[in-house]
Amino acid sequence: MTNLYKTFLATTLIGISTSFSSEEEVLTKFDSSNDKISNWQIVDDGVMGGLSKGKFKISDKNYLIFNGNLSLKNNGGFSSIRSQRTQMDLSNHKGIKIRVKGDGRSYKMRFESDSKYRSRSVSFQHEFETTSGEWSEIFIPFENLKASFRGWNLPKMKFNPKSIQRFGLIIADKKEGPFKITVDWIKAV
């Protein structure tokens, strides 16, 4: 082989491996040292009169544990946790992967980007099921996110992964009672 051909072959192989790279970018492991998403807070249906109560903690194993009780009284029915506002460009990724240990209930991963409705942030969501007591890795493709604003579907709104401003989890499965989900990490893939 000539040196020119070897150089061409090496450059081509590098280009191919880069274009098919399956690199994952860790966004949070809940250890605060390198977290790109942090400062979580609870938002329950109490903001509209409901009685659901959620809470969270970061365990000594660096898991985020989001638990509480969902109530349907007073037109309630949701509990959520969300990160502080951020500015993140994940346009080079296809979606988010999250590792969770569930309780058998349905949850939604929520995102905010630069989309607005009535001058307020639009929520983009993807529902996923959990298996009670088992760890699962859930892939959430950006292209499958559904837009909503305070429960109204907004099918014409498009998610912009170049301008992600908030991450969150919500439980709103219309079932009263206790809930608990444990999150190990969140990655962009």
DOTOR-265295 format. One record per atom (N, C-alpha, C): x, y, z; residue in one letter. Coordinates in steps of 0.001 Angstrom, whole numbers, plus 524288, in hexadecimal, padded with zeros to 5 digits. Example, Ala and Ser with C-alpha at 12.3 -4.5 7.8 and 13.67 -1.06 7.14 Angstrom:
! DOTOR-265295
833867E9C681E78A;8300C7EE6C81E78A;833907F31C81E78A;832327F73681BA8S;835667FBDC81BE4S;832648001E81EBES;
//
This chain:
! DOTOR-265295
803457FB6580000M;800008000080000M;80371804D980000M;801BB808A87FD1BT;8049780D977FD14T;80320810C7801D1T;8068B8146E80334N;8056F817DA807ADN;8008581B0C806BBN;7FFAD81CC8801E7L;7FB0981FDF800A3L;7F61781CA28018FL;7F623817A37FFECY;7F19F8143C800A9Y;7F0AF8131E80672Y;7F4F18124080971K;7F4778115B80F12K;7F20981616811C5K;7F3BA81ABC81041T;7F19281F8C81283T;7EBCB820088112ET;7EA6D81EF580C38F;7E4F381F3580A96F;7E1A981B4980DAAF;7E3858168880E33L;7E0B181275810F2L;7DFEC813DD816B6L;7E405815B481935A;7E3AC8173581EBCA;7DFD081BAC81F76A;7E00381F9E81C11T;7DC708241681C6DT;7D6D18224F81B9FT;7D5E781EDF817F2T;7D0AA81CE3816E1T;7CE90819D881B91T;7D1CB8166C81DD0L;7D0118135C8224DL;7CEDE816D0826FAL;7D20781AD4827DBI;7D0F881E7D82C23I;7CBCC8214682B30I;7CAE7822F482661G;7C6018259782505G;7C15182219825D1G;7C1D281D1282454I;7BD818196782502I;7BC7A8187382AC4I;7C0908179A82DCFS;7BFB1816848335DS;7BD7C81B3F83628S;7BEE381FFB83486T;7BCBF824B0836F5T;7B702825508359ET;7B5878244A830B9S;7B0178251582F2CS;7AC74820FF83193S;7AE7E81C788330CF;7AB488187183575F;7AC498180383B4AF;7AEA081BF883D74S;7AFF381BD584303S;7AB0481B758464AS;7AB448184184A45S;7A6C4817BD84DC7S;7A81F81A2C8530AS;7AAC981E83852DDE;7AC7782106857B3E;7A7CF822DD85AD9E;7A84F8221085FE3E;7A461823EC86386E;7A6CD82850866B6E;7A3B382C3D867BCE;7A57C830A686AE5E;7A27A8309287008E;7A54382FD187454V;7A2BD82FC18796FV;7A0FE8354987AC8V;79BEC835E487BE5L;799D183AFA87D64L;7997B83B828834DL;7984B83724885E8T;798668372488B9FT;798EC8319C88DADT;79C088311F891C5K;79C6782C58894E0K;79AF282DA289A85K;798D78325B89B52F;796FD834258A06AF;79B508343A8A48DF;7A00D8356A8A2BBD;7A460835E38A679D;7A67C83B6F8A6C8D;7A43283EF48A3E7S;7A53A844978A3CCS;7AA988462C8A1C9S;7AE488429C8A16ES;7B3798442C89FB9S;7B397845C8899F8S;7B122842D48969AN;7B12D8440E89100N;7ABAF8444E88EB1N;7A7C0844CB891F1D;7A262844D489002D;7A14F8499688C9ED;79EFC8489588810K;79D5884CD8884A0K;797AE84E59885A6K;794EA84AF48886CI;78F9184C1988A1DI;78F9C84BA289012I;78D7E84F97892BBS;78DC084F7289879S;78971852C289AE1S;789C4853398A016N;78625856708A327N;78076855258A1E0N;77EE2850878A385W;779A984E888A27CW;775BE850DB8A64DW;770EA8514C8A490Q;76CB4853318A7ECQ;767AB850578A6A0Q;7643C850098AA77I;75F2784D6C8A9DEI;75B0D851758A83DI;757B184FE98A49AV;7530B852F18A33AV;74E8184F178A32FV;74AE584FC68A6E3D;7465484C638A764D;7417384F268A571D;73D2784C368A531D;7382B84E638A37BD;735DF852538A759D;738678531C8ABCAG;736BE857218AF7FG;736B285C8F8AD1CG;739BD85D4D8A8E8V;739BE862618A63AV;73466863978A3E4V;7310185F928A375M;72BB18605D8A179M;7279A85E0C8A51EM;7290285D598AA0BG;7253F85B938ADEDG;72566855D38AF40G;7289D852B78AC97G;728DF84D228AD91G;72B9884BD78B2ACG;72B72846D68B41BL;72D8E845198B91FL;73209841368B8A6L;73422840628B402S;7388B83CD18B357S;73D5D83F148B5F7S;740AF83B9D8B7F8K;7457783D508BA9FK;74A0B83A0B8B8BAK;74DE283C9F8B67CG;752AC83A058B4DEG;7573B83C1E8B7F0G;75B59839048B835K;7603683AC18BAA7K;764AA837E38B7EEK;76968839A78B8EDF;76DDE836F78B6A8F;77282837758BA42F;7763D833F38B958K;77B41834518BC0BK;77F5A831D48B884K;7842E833478B96BI;78895830BB8B6E3I;78AD582CF98BAF3I;78AD5827EE8B9B3S;78C8E823F98BD76S;79279823F58BE00S;7946F8210C8C1D2D;79A168209C8C28ED;79CB781DA78BE19D;799A181B068BAC0K;79BBD8186F8B619K;79B2A81BE28B141K;799DC820D28B20DN;79917824A58ADD8N;794A2823258AA2CN;7905B821478AC5EY;78B8A8207D8A96FY;787D3824DE8AADEY;784DF826BC8A709L;7809782A508A828L;77BD1826ED8A94BL;7797B827998ADD1I;774C9824B08AF49I;77044828938AF8AI;76C86827E78ABF9F;767E882B398AB97F;76345827E18AD3FF;760C18296A8B18EN;75C5D826558B384N;75847829E38B602N;753D0827848B74EG;74FA582A808B9C3G;74A78827BF8B941G;7465B82AD98B932N;7410F828C68B8D5N;73DFB82BF88B4D8N;73B90829468B128L;7386782BDD8AD2CL;732BA82BDC8AEEDL;7303E8306F8AEBDS;72AC1831028B02AS;727C5833428AB80S;72302831668AABCL;71FA3833758A694L;71B9E8375A8A8BDL;71BCD838518ADD7K;7181883BEA8B048K;71926841868AE8BK;7150C844BA8AEA0N;7155A84A478AD31N;7179684B1A8A7B8N;71634847A98A413N;7180C847FE89EA8N;71DF18477B89E35N;72050844C58A1EDG;725F9843EF8A1C5G;7274E83F2289E93G;72C2983D6589F2AG;72DAE838A989C78G;7332B838A689A43G;7369F83C2F89C12F;73BF983BD089A36F;73FD083D8489E6BF;7447983B5689DF2S;748F983CFF8A0FFS;74D9D83CDF89D4FS;75101840C389DB7S;7556F840F789A1BS;75A4F842EB89CD9S;75E98841D289A62I;763A7843D089C08I;7663E846128972DI;768C984A94897DAR;76B5084CF389353R;7706D84F7F894EFR;773CF84FFB8911FS;778F18525389204S;778868583E891D6S;77CB985AB189385Q;77D088605C892D6Q;77D658618088CFEQ;77C738665088B91R;77CF6867DE8861AR;782A38675988474R;78357865D887F94T;7888C8651C87D67T;78871866DA877B8T;78CB18667C8750EQ;78CEE8677886F6BQ;790858635086D30Q;78E3B85F7986A7CM;7913685B02868B6M;79004859D8862FEM;79419858F885FF7D;793928578185A7BD;794AB851A8859FBD;7909984E9A858FCL;79135848FE85835L;78FA48476C852A9L;7904384B0984EF8S;78EA284A0B84995S;791F3845D9846EBS;796758447E84909N;799A384042846DCN;7981983AF484907N;793E883ABA84BFEH;79213835DC84E5AH;78C948349984C62H;78B2782FAC84CD7K;785FE82DD684B14K;781EF82E0584F66K;783C182E1285453G;7801382E0F858A2G;782CF82D8585DD6G;77FBA82BFB861B6I;7818C82B6C86719I;780E4825BC868B6I;7849C823D686BBEK;7841481EB486E2CK;7842881FA087410K;780A981CF6876C0I;7802A81D8F87C64I;77FF28181E87ECEI;782DA817648830DR;782CC8125A885D1R;77F9F8130C88AC9R;77B6380FF688B2EV;777C28109288F8EV;7766380B4F891F7V;7751680B8189701K;772A28070D89998K;76D2B808E589AF7K;7693E80635898E4G;763EF8081489971G;760AC8052989D66G;75BA98068489D45D;757C8804438A0CCD;7533B801DD89DC7D;753EA80130898A7G;74FC47FEFF89566G;74C05803078933DG;74CF3808048945FR;7498180C2A8927CR;74BD880ECD88DABR;748A58121B88B1DS;74A4A8150D88682S;74C2F81A7888820S;7506281C1E885CAY;7529682154886A3Y;75376823DF8815CY;75473828E98816EK;755E182BB787CADK;75AE782EBC87DAFK;75E6782E6F879E5M;762FB831D4879EAM;76141836CA8772CM;762B283B4B87971R;760FE8405587751R;765AF843C187616R;7651F846D087206F;7692B84A7687067F;766A384FAF86F0CF;76995853CA86FAFE;76814858E086D95E;76C6785A9A869EBE;76AD385CE886583S;76E9885F42861EDS;76D02864EF86140S;76E1C8672985CC7D;76CD586CAA85BFAD;7674F86D8B859E7D;76425869778596CS;75EB9869FD8578FS;75B5486C9585BB8S;7580C8702D859F9K;7548B8730A85D7DK;74EEB872AD85B84K;74B4F872B185F49Y;745BD8730285E2BY;74386876EF8620AY;7410587AFF8600CR;73F1587F3C86363R;743748816A866D7R;74808881E986487S;74CC38840786716S;74ED28809C86B83S;74CFA87BC686BECR;74EBE8782B87005R;751628736C86D88R;754BB870DD8707DS;7579986C5486E84S;753F5867B986D61S;754F88652D868FFV;752238607F86770V;7550785BCB869B5V;75222857EB86B70S;754618531C86D7ES;7545384EF486938S;758CA84C6F8686BF;7592B84816864C0F;759E984328867F7F;756A783F2D866F7Q;7567883AA786A69Q;756C58358386776Q;758908319586A56H;7588982C3B8685EH;75743828A086CF1H;7531B8258A86C5CE;75168822068708AE;7546D81CE487044E;7559F81AC1874DDF;75822815A987517F;7560D812A5879C5F;7563280D818793DE;75467809F087D58E;759158082D88094E;758168070988582T;75C29804DA888D5T;75A7B7FF6D88AA6T;75E507FC4B88C2DT;75D577F71E88E60T;75EA07F76789429T;75B1C7F5B38975ES;75BB97F62989D01S;760AD7F37289EF3S;7640A7F6848A182G;768BE7F4708A3EEG;76D347F3238A046G;76CA97F43E89B36E;770BD7F2E58976FE;7730A7F7BB894DAE;778317F775893ECW;77AD47FBA089102W;779C57FAFF88B3BW;778D67FF6088890S;778057FF77882E5S;77AD6804288809BS;77CB08038987BCCE;77EBE807FB878E2E;77AA280972874D1E;778E480E4387512I;774BD8102F871A3I;777228140B86DBFI;7763681323868B1F;777FE816CF864ADF;7736C81A3E86310F;7744181F4C86307I;7703982319861B4I;7720A8262F85CF2I;77030824BD85843P;771DB8277C8538BP;76F7582CEF85346P;772AC830C2851FDF;770B48361A8517EF;76C428366684D8AF;76C978336684955E;7689B833B884538E;76346831C1846FBE;762FD82EF084B4AN;75DFB82CE284D37N;75B858302E85182N;75DF48347F852F2L;75BD9837BD8572AL;756C983A5D8556CL;7530483A86858F8K;74DE883CEE857FCK;74D8E8420885B05K;74BED8462885860A;74B8884B5285AC4A;7464E84C0785D84A;7468F84EA18621CS;741BE84FF6864DES;7429F854DA8682AS;73E488574886985F;73E6185BD886CF0F;739D185B49870B7F;73B0B85A67875B5R;73718859C0879C5R;732DE855DF87844R;734908517887608G;730FB84D46874A1G;72EBD84D9986F26G;72F77851E186C6AW;72D90852598670DW;731BC8506286351W;7302E84CF885FB3N;733D984B1A85BBAN;734D084F59857B6N;739C084FE485631L;73B4D853CC85251L;73E488510584DEFL;73B7584E4684A77P;73E0884AF184695P;7417984DD6842A3P;740C3852E1841F8K;743E5855C383E1DK;7491A857B78404CK;749BD8577884563M;74E9985940847D8M;752DD8552F84716M;75789856FA845F3K;75BFF853868451EK;760218546D8494DK;7624E8502784B2DF;766718505884F17F;76B95851F384C86F;76E688557384F18N;7736E8574384D1FN;777CD85556850B2N;77A8C8511684F40P;77EAE84F0B8529FP;7836F852A4852F0P;78385856A984FB9K;787DF85A6784FDAK;7874C85E3F85461K;7829585E8C8569DS;781988625185AC4S;77E6285FDB85F28S;780A385BF0861D5I;77DEA8596D86628I;77EA285CCD86B07I;77A4985DFE86D9CQ;77A6F8619E87203Q;778F185F2C8773EQ;776B285A678772BR;77543857E587C1BR;7741E8521D87B27R;7753784EED87F2DF;774188495487F2FF;7707E84832883C3F;76D498442188348G;769F3842BD887AEG;7677083D6C8870DG;7651283BA688B48L;761F4836E088B6CL;75CAA8384388DC1L;75893835C388BCDI;7535A836A688DEAI;750808317388E3AI;74D57830EA89246I;749AB82C90892A3I;7443682EF789291I;7410B82D1488EE8A;73BAE82F0688E45A;7386F82AAC88BCDA;738C5825F588E14D;7365D8215988BB4D;730BD8205788D73D;72E688243289014K;728ED823E9891BDK;727DA81F7A895A4K;72BE181DF9898A8K;72B4C819EB89CA7K;72CFA81C2B8A1E4K;7295781C3B8A594E;72AB281E2B8AAC6E;72E5181A5D8AD8CE;7318581C7A8B101G;734C7819258B43FG;73A8081A858B3FAG;73DAA817758B6D3P;7433E818948B728P;7460F8177A8B201P;74A3B81A668B122F;74D92819858AC98F;7534181A1A8AE4EF;756AD817948AB43K;75C4C8180D8AC4FK;75F53816738A772K;762BD819DF8A5C0I;76648818A58A171I;76BC481A568A314I;76F96817028A1FBT;77505818118A330T;777E6818BF89E0ET;77AED81CF989D98V;77DC381E2B898C4V;7839881DCB899E2V;7865381A9F896CCD;78BF4819EF89756D;78EEC81E2289458D;78D6781EFD88F64W;79005822EA88C25W;78C868247C88792W;78E02828D688523I;78B8982AB388054I;78FEE82BE887C88I;78F78829CA877C0K;7937F82A8F873BFK;790FF82C6386EAAK;793FD82F4886B9BA;792818308586645A;7951182C6C862CCA;7922282A5085F11V;7942F8262A85BA6V;7930F82768855EBV;
//
